[in-house]
Every structure is written in structure tokens, then in C-alpha cells.
């Protein structure tokens, strides 16, 4: 299997905040339960249920998840944009003869809609995974480096025994990413192509 670079989705490859904000507002309108969309979009990364548990009683969370995901398709796909350097980063991965694997906490079918809408092509996509839960997918798909914006992504990389590359484009600071075990921390994905060019298959940095 050709080696791969793994990517998180939200706030790593795409800025999904505008659409998620709209989807949360629609959820409030639909259910009558207030969700502070401004606050929610500042802490993207954990699974949807984690966020909704802040706003809905425990016995209503699963129904809220279903309602939100139905609203998501209408409200959240088209407003998302690639993060700075994302298109160039994926191109660099392919130029180096590596595969692109997206491993995300977002439901796989919704992640696929984002990628398709933005023309971002992944060789493999694994969804509905978080933190240590991502490690199995990273291993199964031959990921040699995992790029993410959240401390949980660095946990995923460490659990899989591969170097984590943190990007400070999400809710976690560079120091938080380093403390979580990032081998490298970049301001954004514009720094990934030159970093990857420093590596060659079989000569990656230690996890």
C-alpha cells in the first residue's frame, strides 16, 4: 500500500464555521431549544453529540443529532471554504506520490458532500471517529503523518504511532498542540508542502 498523509476535515482542510453556524440556528428554530451558534463554532472538533449535550437534555440528544444532520445538508455544505493552503497541500501530497486520507469526527456522508462540493479529492475517507478512535483508521489506511487542528488529532496520531502535524487554524493554540504531542506545528497548511518535501518515505520524523 502506498503511504498516505492523513487529514482531519473541519478547520484543517475546510473552514466549515459559516455553514455550521447556520445549521445550529436552524436547529434552534426547528426545535425551540436555544443553541449558542457563536459559541459552538469556536469549539469544533469533538463529536456532534458532545456539543448538543450542552444544550439538550440527555434524553433528547439523539433526536437533536438526527434533526441537525438533516438540516446540515441544506445549510452547511455550500458555505464552507477550503482553509488557507488546503488545495496546495493536497496537490503536494500527490506530487510526492502519496495518498490522501481524510479521517474526521464528522459523519462520513456529510464529509463526502463537503469534499465533493469543494473539489477536494481523498483516496480514502473515514468518518464518525474522534481522538483514539481515529487511530485504527489511520493504521488501516497506511497513514504515515496525520494533520489536524485539534489536540484530539494529536492524540489520534500518537495512538496510531505516527507523527502528528498540528495546524493552528482551529480552536487549539500552538502550545496546546505541542503539549498534546504534535511533532510539528504550522500556522496553516501553506507550511505543509515544504515540510513534506523534507521527508521521504521511510525517513519520517519519530512519532
Order of alpha helices (4+ residues) and beta strands (2+ residues): beta-beta-alpha-alpha-alpha-alpha-beta-alpha-beta-alpha-beta-alpha-beta-alpha-beta-alpha-beta-alpha
